[in-house]
């Protein structure tokens, strides 16, 4: 038999979607295969780390990936050359390293990387293969083993002391502690009463409000209504005379392009997306979307980054686009090269479109609604970052009421939109004041004393938690979304609307771990550990030394905690649901994907059911149904009848257990920037609405 003919170069990536996009650019002579993510990892059933042998990891082929590796080995034998094109970060480097060893490759320069999946980027990567970066691999190994040591050593302790099935994670534990500490601040907060005084003034048939800012030239606090009334009695006797008019211009600069953190924050605040959903959509845009004549194209650059840096080519393309679309005056006069932020790894560019020619509108019919919204956010932020500042006219007027009281009012008006032509998401409405002159007398029409109470710090949203994690140096761009998803699915944190609230379980676990493992739950210590991982990546630290330095004191604390930690055996959360198989009550359990119901008769009865979030509101269309929280296929929360599919009644807003006082219809929660949270009747002909306490 003759020797089998080989077939060019094999390129291995992680996902089929990425493989499809890359294959289109490579053409004949190349074959692209996907490893389907990691193929080698630590075993799930045991620790997988030989602590006595200098923390040597015991890697195995992941269950179910044997067939993938077998197919890849066949493909390697049929190829003249093999290139590993996994993601350009620590985890991607580790996947390439595992593949390199599992496939027994002997070529030194087997690794290629690219920041975006475009024809140019792929072609350039093929010209510059390199060896596996062992420093990146070791940094990832150190993180993986640190997390495994914490998880597999602490979890059995939590099983023993609190409840079976609990688990702990290194970064997740700190995130839960941050949320718990905020909750304690809120509970300890004592509101203080204070009052403000405004006056409605008239000028040229225009009304505007001015607020009391100084008494006898000093700041003040009005603590109660009696004090407010005394001041009003004096103010009403005085003439309102314009003391000073400041008319100036202010420039507002655009924001820098998105990092992973800022993208997650903006997508949460503007689009209502969870960090997990944002990264899921961003991954699709990065790996490639079929946009018609061009075929499958990667639309954005790599999505896990803490850098605001932009390549010269991308910057040049943005400047040309702005100049052609809007004119020279909209091009920033500064040569913007966004600098590395303090503490950033700066391994990749900021998140940006791979080509500004692919405008959101040109792709609207090619993307899903969610994909379009996120791409639109990224595209506009990137283009706007190289545009001129917006220019506002600011008018600040000081008005005296006698010699004692000073009122202020400010107005603003855009005189040049600059970057707001593209990114107007944070644009504020103009507040236009009538022209006023010093010494001019104004006519008061109405006095507006208003009672307030100081507010506690708000609970964290996903956006504010991501911002805090980044500011504190906890985790890295790739860890924010999975950290939040994990603490929710484990039952330590729950969503309350858009807010994150610790559960009783989360508070108990955090308090016990903080007492017995202060390093594991310490923000500064965890941040320092991230710095050490960065040092490993840079070749300035040894990864196993990082493990030794962490594990020795940790093991001692573990031994002490096993003996001294108090047991807090939580009772099972029994529901009013009855098992239809054996008649025993169902209890709440926590699994990989969050809460579910299980029969209390386990192991004799192994019946389980989904955990339903009830609203307490009866379905208006059937006799015995209740409106429960559900999710659409795209992940959008809605409220439907518990008797579905027999009853298909649906609401998109959360129903309130309160009848409309006018028509006895269902009331739902609605939120707006101007009104805050209100209860509103769903009957359009009725339209009843009432303000409620927004906490």
C-alpha positions as CSV (number, residue, x, y, z in Angstrom):
1,X,0.0,0.0,0.0
2,X,1.2,3.5,-0.8
3,X,1.6,6.3,1.8
4,X,-1.6,8.2,2.5
5,X,-1.6,11.6,1.0
6,X,-1.8,14.5,3.4
7,X,-4.2,17.4,3.1
8,X,-2.7,20.7,3.9
9,X,-3.0,22.6,7.3
10,X,-5.3,21.7,10.1
11,X,-6.5,24.7,12.2
12,X,-8.1,23.9,15.6
13,X,-10.4,26.3,17.4
14,X,-12.9,25.9,20.3
15,X,-16.3,26.3,18.8
16,X,-18.1,25.2,15.6
17,X,-19.3,28.8,15.0
18,X,-15.8,30.1,15.1
19,X,-14.6,27.2,12.9
20,X,-17.3,28.1,10.3
21,X,-16.2,31.7,10.2
22,X,-12.5,31.0,9.9
23,X,-12.9,28.3,7.3
24,X,-14.6,30.8,5.0
25,X,-11.4,33.0,5.1
26,X,-8.9,30.2,4.6
27,X,-10.3,28.3,1.6
28,X,-8.5,25.3,0.0
29,X,-5.5,23.9,1.7
30,X,-6.9,24.3,5.1
31,X,-9.3,22.3,7.3
32,X,-10.8,23.8,10.5
33,X,-12.0,21.6,13.4
34,X,-13.4,22.5,16.8
35,X,-12.3,21.1,20.1
36,X,-15.7,22.0,21.6
37,X,-14.0,23.9,24.4
38,X,-11.7,22.2,26.9
39,X,-10.8,18.6,26.3
40,X,-8.5,18.1,29.3
41,X,-9.2,19.2,32.9
42,X,-9.0,18.1,36.5
43,X,-11.4,15.2,37.4
44,X,-14.8,16.1,38.8
45,X,-15.0,13.2,41.3
46,X,-11.8,14.1,43.3
47,X,-9.4,16.9,44.0
48,X,-7.0,16.0,41.2
49,X,-4.0,17.7,42.8
50,X,-1.1,15.9,44.3
51,X,-0.4,18.3,47.2
52,X,2.4,16.2,48.5
53,X,4.1,16.2,45.1
54,X,4.5,20.0,44.7
55,X,0.9,20.5,43.7
56,X,1.2,18.4,40.6
57,X,-2.2,18.4,38.7
58,X,-3.7,15.1,37.6
59,X,-5.3,16.0,34.3
60,X,-7.7,13.7,32.6
61,X,-9.7,13.7,29.3
62,X,-13.1,15.3,30.1
63,X,-15.9,12.8,30.0
64,X,-17.5,12.8,26.5
65,X,-14.4,14.4,24.9
66,X,-12.7,11.2,24.1
67,X,-14.5,11.0,20.7
68,X,-13.5,14.6,20.0
69,X,-9.9,13.9,20.6
70,X,-10.0,10.7,18.6
71,X,-11.4,12.6,15.6
72,X,-8.8,15.4,16.0
73,X,-5.9,12.8,16.1
74,X,-7.2,11.4,12.8
75,X,-7.3,14.8,11.4
76,X,-3.7,15.5,12.6
77,X,-2.4,12.4,10.9
78,X,-4.0,13.5,7.6
79,X,-2.5,17.0,7.8
80,X,0.9,18.4,6.8
81,X,0.7,21.1,9.5
82,X,-1.3,21.8,12.6
83,X,-2.1,25.3,14.0
84,X,-3.9,26.0,17.3
85,X,-6.1,29.0,17.1
86,X,-7.9,29.1,20.4
87,X,-9.0,32.4,22.1
88,X,-6.2,34.9,22.8
89,X,-6.2,34.7,26.6
90,X,-5.0,32.6,29.5
91,X,-7.8,30.0,29.1
92,X,-7.4,29.8,25.3
93,X,-3.7,29.3,25.8
94,X,-4.3,26.5,28.3
95,X,-6.7,24.8,25.8
96,X,-4.0,25.0,23.1
97,X,-1.4,23.6,25.6
98,X,-3.6,20.7,26.5
99,X,-4.3,20.0,22.8
100,X,-0.6,20.3,21.9
101,X,0.2,17.5,24.4
102,X,-2.9,15.3,23.8
103,X,-2.3,15.4,20.1
104,X,1.4,14.8,20.5
105,X,2.4,17.7,18.3
106,X,6.1,18.2,17.8
107,X,6.1,21.5,15.9
108,X,7.4,24.4,18.1
109,X,5.5,27.2,16.4
110,X,2.0,25.7,16.5
111,X,0.1,28.6,18.1
112,X,-1.6,31.5,16.3
113,X,-3.8,34.2,17.7
114,X,-5.9,37.0,16.5
115,X,-8.0,39.8,18.2
116,X,-10.8,39.6,15.7
117,X,-12.2,37.0,13.2
118,X,-11.7,38.9,9.9
119,X,-9.9,37.9,6.8
120,X,-7.0,40.3,7.4
121,X,-6.5,39.3,11.0
122,X,-6.6,35.5,10.1
123,X,-4.1,36.0,7.2
124,X,-1.7,38.0,9.5
125,X,-2.0,35.4,12.2
126,X,-1.0,32.6,9.8
127,X,2.2,34.5,8.9
128,X,3.2,34.7,12.6
129,X,2.9,31.4,14.4
130,X,4.6,31.2,17.8
131,X,5.3,28.6,20.5
132,X,2.8,28.0,23.3
133,X,3.3,30.8,25.9
134,X,4.0,28.8,29.0
135,X,3.6,31.8,31.3
136,X,0.0,32.3,30.2
137,X,-0.6,28.5,30.7
138,X,0.9,28.6,34.2
139,X,-1.2,31.6,35.2
140,X,-4.3,29.7,34.1
141,X,-3.1,26.6,35.9
142,X,-2.5,28.5,39.1
143,X,-6.1,30.0,38.9
144,X,-7.6,26.7,38.1
145,X,-5.8,24.9,41.0
146,X,-6.4,27.7,43.5
147,X,-10.1,27.6,42.7
148,X,-10.1,23.8,43.0
149,X,-8.3,23.8,46.3
150,X,-10.8,26.3,47.8
151,X,-13.9,24.6,46.4
152,X,-13.0,21.0,47.1
153,X,-11.7,21.7,50.6
154,X,-14.3,24.2,51.8
155,X,-17.4,22.5,50.3
156,X,-17.2,19.3,52.5
157,X,-16.8,21.5,55.5
158,X,-20.0,23.5,54.6
159,X,-21.8,20.2,54.0
160,X,-20.9,19.1,57.5
161,X,-21.5,22.3,59.3
162,X,-24.5,23.8,57.4
163,X,-26.2,21.7,54.8
164,X,-25.5,19.1,52.2
165,X,-25.0,20.2,48.7
166,X,-23.3,23.5,49.5
167,X,-20.2,24.7,47.7
168,X,-17.7,27.5,47.9
169,X,-15.6,29.4,45.4
170,X,-12.6,31.6,45.8
171,X,-13.8,34.7,43.9
172,X,-17.5,33.9,44.3
173,X,-17.2,33.9,48.1
174,X,-15.8,37.5,48.0
175,X,-18.6,38.6,45.7
176,X,-21.2,37.3,48.1
177,X,-19.4,39.0,51.0
178,X,-19.6,42.3,49.1
179,X,-23.3,41.9,48.6
180,X,-23.8,40.8,52.2
181,X,-21.9,43.8,53.6
182,X,-24.1,46.2,51.6
183,X,-27.2,44.5,52.9
184,X,-26.0,45.0,56.5
185,X,-25.3,48.7,55.8
186,X,-28.9,49.0,54.5
187,X,-30.3,47.2,57.6
188,X,-28.3,49.4,60.0
189,X,-29.2,52.6,58.2
190,X,-31.3,55.1,60.1
191,X,-33.0,57.7,57.9
192,X,-32.7,61.4,58.8
193,X,-35.3,63.9,57.9
194,X,-34.4,67.0,56.0
195,X,-36.2,69.7,54.0
196,X,-35.6,71.6,50.8
197,X,-37.1,74.9,49.8
198,X,-37.7,75.9,46.2
199,X,-39.5,78.9,44.7
200,X,-41.2,79.2,41.3
201,X,-40.1,82.4,39.7
202,X,-41.5,84.2,36.6
203,X,-39.6,86.0,33.9
204,X,-41.1,87.0,30.5
205,X,-44.0,84.6,31.0
206,X,-41.5,81.8,31.7
207,X,-41.6,79.9,35.0
208,X,-38.6,78.2,36.5
209,X,-37.6,76.8,39.9
210,X,-34.7,78.1,42.0
211,X,-33.5,76.3,45.2
212,X,-32.3,77.7,48.5
213,X,-28.6,77.0,48.7
214,X,-27.1,79.4,51.3
215,X,-28.2,81.1,54.5
216,X,-26.0,83.9,55.6
217,X,-23.4,82.7,53.1
218,X,-23.2,79.2,54.6
219,X,-24.5,75.8,53.8
220,X,-27.3,74.6,56.1
221,X,-29.6,71.8,57.0
222,X,-33.3,72.1,57.6
223,X,-34.2,69.3,59.9
224,X,-38.0,69.6,60.3
225,X,-41.1,71.3,59.1
226,X,-41.1,73.9,61.8
227,X,-37.6,75.1,60.7
228,X,-38.8,75.1,57.1
229,X,-41.9,77.2,57.9
230,X,-39.9,79.7,59.9
231,X,-37.5,80.2,56.9
232,X,-40.5,80.5,54.5
233,X,-42.1,83.2,56.6
234,X,-38.9,85.3,56.3
235,X,-38.3,84.5,52.6
236,X,-41.8,85.5,51.6
237,X,-41.2,89.1,52.9
238,X,-38.2,89.6,50.7
239,X,-37.7,90.7,47.1
240,X,-36.0,88.3,44.7
241,X,-33.1,90.1,43.0
242,X,-30.6,88.6,40.5
243,X,-27.2,88.8,42.1
244,X,-25.0,87.1,39.5
245,X,-25.3,85.5,36.1
246,X,-22.6,83.2,34.9
247,X,-22.8,82.3,31.2
248,X,-20.1,79.9,30.1
249,X,-19.5,77.0,27.8
250,X,-18.7,73.5,28.9
251,X,-17.2,70.7,26.9
252,X,-18.3,67.1,27.5
253,X,-15.9,64.4,26.2
254,X,-17.0,61.0,24.8
255,X,-16.4,57.9,26.8
256,X,-13.6,55.5,25.9
257,X,-14.4,52.3,23.9
258,X,-15.9,49.4,25.9
259,X,-14.0,47.0,28.1
260,X,-15.7,43.8,29.2
261,X,-16.7,45.5,32.5
262,X,-18.0,48.7,31.0
263,X,-19.9,46.8,28.3
264,X,-21.6,44.6,30.9
265,X,-22.4,47.7,33.0
266,X,-23.9,49.7,30.1
267,X,-25.8,46.7,28.7
268,X,-27.3,46.2,32.1
269,X,-28.3,49.8,32.7
270,X,-29.5,50.6,29.2
271,X,-30.7,47.3,27.8
272,X,-31.6,45.4,31.0
273,X,-29.3,42.5,30.0
274,X,-27.6,40.3,32.7
275,X,-23.8,40.0,32.5
276,X,-24.3,36.4,31.3
277,X,-26.7,37.4,28.5
278,X,-24.4,40.2,27.4
279,X,-21.4,37.8,27.1
280,X,-23.5,35.2,25.4
281,X,-24.6,37.7,22.7
282,X,-21.1,39.2,22.5
283,X,-19.6,35.8,21.9
284,X,-22.0,35.3,18.9
285,X,-21.0,38.7,17.4
286,X,-17.3,37.9,17.9
287,X,-17.4,34.3,16.4
288,X,-19.4,35.3,13.3
289,X,-22.8,36.2,11.9
290,X,-24.0,35.4,8.4
291,X,-24.6,38.9,7.0
292,X,-25.6,38.0,3.4
293,X,-23.2,38.6,0.5
294,X,-20.1,38.7,2.7
295,X,-21.1,35.4,4.3
296,X,-20.2,34.8,7.9
297,X,-18.2,37.6,9.5
298,X,-16.9,38.3,13.0
299,X,-18.5,41.6,13.8
300,X,-16.6,42.7,16.9
301,X,-13.1,42.2,18.4
302,X,-12.3,39.9,21.2
303,X,-14.7,40.3,24.1
304,X,-12.7,39.6,27.2
305,X,-10.5,42.6,27.8
306,X,-9.7,45.3,30.4
307,X,-8.0,47.6,27.9
308,X,-9.2,50.7,26.1
309,X,-6.4,50.6,23.6
310,X,-7.3,50.8,19.9
311,X,-5.1,49.7,17.0
312,X,-3.9,52.4,14.5
313,X,-5.8,50.7,11.7
314,X,-9.1,50.7,13.6
315,X,-8.6,54.3,14.7
316,X,-7.8,55.4,11.1
317,X,-11.0,53.7,9.8
318,X,-13.1,55.4,12.5
319,X,-11.7,58.9,11.7
320,X,-12.3,58.5,8.0
321,X,-15.9,57.4,8.6
322,X,-16.6,60.4,10.9
323,X,-15.0,62.8,8.5
324,X,-17.0,61.4,5.5
325,X,-20.3,61.1,7.4
326,X,-20.4,64.3,9.6
327,X,-17.5,66.6,8.4
328,X,-14.2,67.6,9.8
329,X,-15.6,69.6,12.7
330,X,-16.9,66.3,14.2
331,X,-13.5,64.7,14.2
332,X,-11.7,64.9,17.5
333,X,-8.9,67.5,17.3
334,X,-6.8,65.3,19.7
335,X,-4.9,62.3,18.5
336,X,-6.8,59.9,20.8
337,X,-4.8,56.8,21.7
338,X,-6.6,55.6,24.8
339,X,-4.1,54.7,27.4
340,X,-3.8,51.6,29.5
341,X,-5.8,51.8,32.7
342,X,-4.1,51.3,36.0
343,X,-4.1,47.6,36.9
344,X,-5.2,46.5,33.4
345,X,-3.5,43.5,31.7
346,X,-3.9,45.3,28.4
347,X,-3.5,42.1,26.5
348,X,-6.1,43.0,23.8
349,X,-7.7,46.0,22.3
350,X,-11.0,47.4,23.6
351,X,-14.2,45.9,22.3
352,X,-15.0,47.4,18.9
353,X,-16.6,46.7,15.6
354,X,-14.2,44.9,13.2
355,X,-15.3,47.4,10.6
356,X,-17.2,50.7,11.0
357,X,-18.6,50.1,7.5
358,X,-20.9,47.5,9.1
359,X,-23.2,50.1,10.6
360,X,-26.0,48.8,12.9
361,X,-28.7,49.9,10.5
362,X,-27.1,47.9,7.6
363,X,-27.1,44.8,9.8
364,X,-30.5,45.2,11.4
365,X,-32.2,42.6,9.3
366,X,-29.3,40.1,9.7
367,X,-29.2,40.1,13.5
368,X,-31.6,39.1,16.2
369,X,-33.2,41.9,18.1
370,X,-30.9,41.3,21.1
371,X,-27.8,41.0,18.9
372,X,-28.7,44.2,17.1
373,X,-29.1,46.2,20.4
374,X,-25.8,45.0,21.7
375,X,-23.9,45.6,18.5
376,X,-25.5,49.1,18.2
377,X,-24.2,49.9,21.7
378,X,-20.7,48.7,20.8
379,X,-20.6,50.4,17.4
380,X,-21.8,53.8,18.6
381,X,-19.5,53.8,21.7
382,X,-16.5,53.1,19.5
383,X,-17.2,55.7,16.8
384,X,-18.2,58.3,19.3
385,X,-14.9,57.9,21.2
386,X,-13.0,59.5,18.3
387,X,-15.5,62.4,17.8
388,X,-15.4,66.0,19.0
389,X,-16.7,66.9,22.5
390,X,-20.3,68.1,22.8
391,X,-20.4,71.8,23.8
392,X,-23.0,73.1,26.2
393,X,-24.0,76.6,27.1
394,X,-24.3,76.7,30.9
395,X,-26.3,79.5,32.6
396,X,-26.0,79.6,36.4
397,X,-28.0,82.3,38.1
398,X,-27.7,83.4,41.8
399,X,-30.7,85.1,43.2
400,X,-30.8,86.8,46.6
401,X,-33.9,87.0,48.8
402,X,-32.8,89.9,51.1
403,X,-29.3,89.8,52.5
404,X,-29.8,86.4,54.2
405,X,-31.0,83.9,51.7
406,X,-29.5,82.9,48.4
407,X,-31.2,80.8,45.7
408,X,-29.5,79.1,42.7
409,X,-30.8,77.9,39.4
410,X,-29.0,76.4,36.4
411,X,-29.8,75.8,32.8
412,X,-28.0,74.0,30.0
413,X,-28.4,73.9,26.3
414,X,-26.4,72.1,23.6
415,X,-24.8,74.4,21.1
416,X,-22.7,71.8,19.3
417,X,-23.7,68.1,19.6
418,X,-20.2,66.6,18.8
419,X,-20.1,62.9,19.6
420,X,-23.8,63.0,20.7
421,X,-24.7,62.8,17.0
422,X,-23.7,59.1,17.3
423,X,-24.0,58.2,20.9
424,X,-26.9,60.1,22.5
425,X,-27.8,57.4,25.0
426,X,-26.7,59.6,28.0
427,X,-27.8,62.9,26.6
428,X,-29.8,65.1,28.9
429,X,-32.7,67.3,27.9
430,X,-32.0,71.0,27.5
431,X,-33.0,73.2,30.5
432,X,-33.5,76.6,29.0
433,X,-33.7,79.6,31.2
434,X,-34.9,83.1,30.3
435,X,-32.2,85.7,29.9
436,X,-31.6,87.6,33.2
437,X,-29.5,90.6,34.2
438,X,-27.8,91.4,37.5
439,X,-30.0,93.6,39.7
440,X,-33.2,92.4,38.0
441,X,-36.2,91.8,40.2
442,X,-38.1,88.6,39.8
443,X,-41.7,87.7,40.7
444,X,-42.2,84.7,43.0
445,X,-45.3,82.7,42.1
446,X,-45.2,79.7,44.4
447,X,-43.1,78.4,47.3
448,X,-42.3,74.7,47.4
449,X,-41.1,73.3,50.8
450,X,-40.4,69.5,50.4
451,X,-39.8,66.9,53.0
452,X,-37.0,64.2,52.4
453,X,-35.3,61.4,54.2
454,X,-31.8,60.3,53.6
455,X,-31.6,57.0,51.8
456,X,-29.5,53.9,52.5
457,X,-27.0,52.8,49.9
458,X,-28.7,50.9,47.2
459,X,-28.4,47.2,46.8
460,X,-26.0,46.1,44.1
461,X,-27.3,45.6,40.6
462,X,-25.3,43.4,38.3
463,X,-23.9,46.5,36.7
464,X,-22.7,48.1,40.0
465,X,-21.4,44.8,41.3
466,X,-19.3,44.3,38.1
467,X,-18.0,47.9,38.5
468,X,-17.1,47.2,42.2
469,X,-15.4,43.9,41.4
470,X,-13.3,45.6,38.8
471,X,-12.4,48.6,41.0
472,X,-11.4,46.2,43.8
473,X,-9.3,44.0,41.5
474,X,-11.5,41.0,42.2
475,X,-11.5,38.6,39.2
476,X,-10.7,39.5,35.7
477,X,-12.9,40.2,32.6
478,X,-13.5,36.5,31.9
479,X,-14.8,35.9,35.5
480,X,-17.4,38.6,36.1
481,X,-20.4,37.0,34.4
482,X,-19.8,33.4,35.6
483,X,-19.2,34.7,39.2
484,X,-22.6,36.4,39.3
485,X,-24.4,33.4,37.7
486,X,-22.7,31.0,40.1
487,X,-23.6,32.8,43.3
488,X,-27.3,33.1,42.2
489,X,-27.5,29.4,41.1
490,X,-26.0,28.3,44.4
491,X,-28.7,30.1,46.3
492,X,-26.4,32.6,48.1
493,X,-27.8,35.6,46.2
494,X,-31.2,36.2,44.6
495,X,-32.5,38.7,42.1
496,X,-35.1,41.2,43.4
497,X,-36.0,43.0,40.2
498,X,-32.7,44.3,39.0
499,X,-31.2,44.2,42.5
500,X,-29.0,41.5,44.0
501,X,-30.0,40.5,47.5
502,X,-28.3,37.9,49.8
503,X,-30.3,35.0,51.0
504,X,-30.3,33.8,54.5
505,X,-28.0,31.0,53.4
506,X,-25.6,33.4,51.7
507,X,-25.4,35.5,54.9
508,X,-24.8,32.5,57.2
509,X,-22.1,31.0,54.9
510,X,-20.4,34.3,54.5
511,X,-20.3,35.0,58.2
512,X,-18.9,31.6,59.0
513,X,-16.2,31.8,56.3
514,X,-15.3,35.3,57.3
515,X,-14.7,34.2,60.9
516,X,-12.7,31.1,60.1
517,X,-11.1,31.9,56.7
518,X,-10.5,35.7,56.8
519,X,-8.0,35.5,53.9
520,X,-10.4,33.7,51.6
521,X,-13.1,36.3,52.1
522,X,-10.8,39.3,52.3
523,X,-11.1,41.7,49.3
524,X,-7.5,43.0,49.5
525,X,-6.1,39.5,49.8
526,X,-8.1,38.3,46.8
527,X,-7.0,41.3,44.8
528,X,-3.4,40.6,45.7
529,X,-3.8,37.0,44.5
530,X,-5.0,38.3,41.1
531,X,-1.8,40.5,41.0
532,X,0.3,37.4,41.6
533,X,-1.4,35.6,38.8
534,X,-0.6,38.6,36.6
535,X,3.0,38.3,37.7
536,X,3.0,34.6,36.7
537,X,1.7,35.6,33.3
538,X,4.5,38.1,33.0
539,X,7.2,35.6,34.0
540,X,7.9,37.3,37.4
541,X,6.5,34.6,39.7
542,X,6.4,30.8,39.8
543,X,2.9,29.4,39.7
544,X,3.5,26.6,42.2
545,X,5.0,29.1,44.7
546,X,1.7,30.9,44.5
547,X,-0.1,27.7,45.4
548,X,2.3,26.9,48.3
549,X,2.0,30.4,49.8
550,X,-1.8,30.2,49.7
551,X,-2.3,26.6,50.7
552,X,-0.1,26.2,53.8
553,X,-2.0,28.8,55.9
554,X,-5.3,27.8,54.3
555,X,-4.8,24.1,55.3
556,X,-4.1,25.1,58.9
557,X,-7.2,27.2,59.1
558,X,-9.2,24.4,57.6
559,X,-8.0,22.0,60.3
560,X,-8.9,24.4,63.0
561,X,-12.3,25.3,61.5
562,X,-13.2,21.6,61.2
563,X,-13.0,21.4,65.0
564,X,-14.2,24.8,66.1
565,X,-16.7,26.0,63.5
566,X,-20.2,25.9,64.9
567,X,-22.8,23.8,63.2
568,X,-25.7,25.8,61.8
569,X,-27.9,23.1,60.3
570,X,-30.5,24.9,58.3
571,X,-33.9,23.4,58.1
572,X,-35.2,22.4,54.7
573,X,-37.5,25.0,53.2
574,X,-40.8,23.1,53.1
575,X,-43.4,24.4,50.5
576,X,-47.1,24.0,50.3
577,X,-46.6,21.9,47.2
578,X,-47.5,18.2,47.5
579,X,-45.8,15.4,45.7
580,X,-48.3,14.0,43.3
581,X,-46.5,10.6,43.5
582,X,-46.4,10.0,47.2
583,X,-48.3,12.8,48.8
584,X,-45.4,14.2,50.9
585,X,-44.6,17.9,50.9
586,X,-42.0,19.2,48.4
587,X,-38.9,21.0,49.6
588,X,-36.7,23.6,48.0
589,X,-33.3,22.3,46.7
590,X,-30.5,24.0,44.9
591,X,-28.9,22.5,41.9
592,X,-26.5,23.6,39.1
593,X,-29.2,25.7,37.5
594,X,-30.7,27.2,40.6
595,X,-33.7,26.3,42.7
596,X,-35.9,23.2,42.1
597,X,-38.5,21.3,44.2
598,X,-37.8,17.8,45.4
599,X,-39.9,15.3,47.4
600,X,-39.2,15.3,51.1
601,X,-39.6,11.5,50.9
602,X,-36.2,11.1,49.1
603,X,-34.6,8.5,48.6
604,X,-37.9,6.5,48.6
605,X,-39.4,9.0,46.3
606,X,-37.2,10.8,43.8
607,X,-39.8,13.1,42.2
608,X,-38.7,16.6,41.3
609,X,-40.4,19.7,39.9
610,X,-39.4,23.1,38.6
611,X,-39.4,25.9,41.2
612,X,-42.2,28.3,40.4
613,X,-42.0,32.0,41.5
614,X,-45.6,32.8,42.5
615,X,-47.1,36.3,42.5
616,X,-50.1,35.6,44.7
617,X,-52.3,37.0,41.9
618,X,-55.2,34.9,40.6
619,X,-55.4,34.5,36.8
620,X,-58.3,36.6,35.5
621,X,-59.2,34.2,32.8
622,X,-59.5,30.8,34.6
623,X,-61.0,29.8,37.9
624,X,-58.1,28.2,39.7
625,X,-54.9,29.4,38.0
626,X,-52.3,31.7,39.5
627,X,-50.0,34.1,37.7
628,X,-46.4,32.8,38.0
629,X,-43.0,34.1,36.7
630,X,-41.8,32.4,33.6
631,X,-39.2,33.0,30.9
632,X,-39.5,33.2,27.2
633,X,-37.1,31.3,24.9
634,X,-35.0,34.4,24.6
635,X,-34.8,34.7,28.4
636,X,-37.3,37.6,28.8
637,X,-39.3,37.4,32.1
638,X,-43.0,37.4,31.8
639,X,-46.0,36.3,33.9
640,X,-48.3,33.6,32.8
641,X,-51.0,31.3,34.2
642,X,-50.0,28.3,36.2
643,X,-52.5,26.2,34.2
644,X,-50.6,26.7,30.9
645,X,-51.1,25.3,28.2
646,X,-54.8,25.1,29.2
647,X,-54.8,28.8,29.9
648,X,-52.6,31.1,27.9
649,X,-53.1,34.3,29.8
650,X,-49.9,36.4,29.8
651,X,-48.6,39.7,31.3
652,X,-45.2,41.3,30.5
653,X,-45.2,43.5,33.7
654,X,-45.1,42.0,37.2
655,X,-48.7,41.8,38.6
656,X,-49.3,43.3,42.1
657,X,-51.6,41.6,44.7
658,X,-53.8,44.6,44.8
659,X,-57.0,45.4,42.9
660,X,-57.5,48.7,41.0
661,X,-59.7,50.9,43.2
662,X,-61.5,52.3,40.2
663,X,-62.3,49.2,38.0
664,X,-61.1,46.2,40.2
665,X,-58.7,45.2,37.4
666,X,-55.2,43.8,37.8
667,X,-52.5,46.3,38.8
668,X,-48.9,45.8,37.5
669,X,-45.5,47.4,38.4
670,X,-44.2,50.0,35.9
671,X,-41.0,52.0,36.2
672,X,-39.9,55.2,34.5
673,X,-37.1,57.7,35.0
674,X,-39.5,60.5,35.7
675,X,-42.0,58.7,38.0
676,X,-40.0,55.9,39.5
677,X,-42.0,52.8,40.5
678,X,-45.7,53.0,40.1
679,X,-48.7,50.6,40.2
680,X,-50.8,50.9,37.1
681,X,-54.1,49.3,36.1
682,X,-53.7,47.1,32.9
683,X,-57.2,48.3,31.7
684,X,-56.3,51.0,29.2
685,X,-59.8,52.6,29.5
686,X,-59.2,53.0,33.2
687,X,-55.6,54.0,33.4
688,X,-55.5,54.4,37.2
689,X,-52.0,54.9,38.5
690,X,-50.5,55.4,41.9
691,X,-47.0,56.2,43.2
692,X,-45.5,53.7,45.5
693,X,-42.4,53.4,47.8
694,X,-39.5,52.6,45.6
695,X,-37.0,50.6,47.6
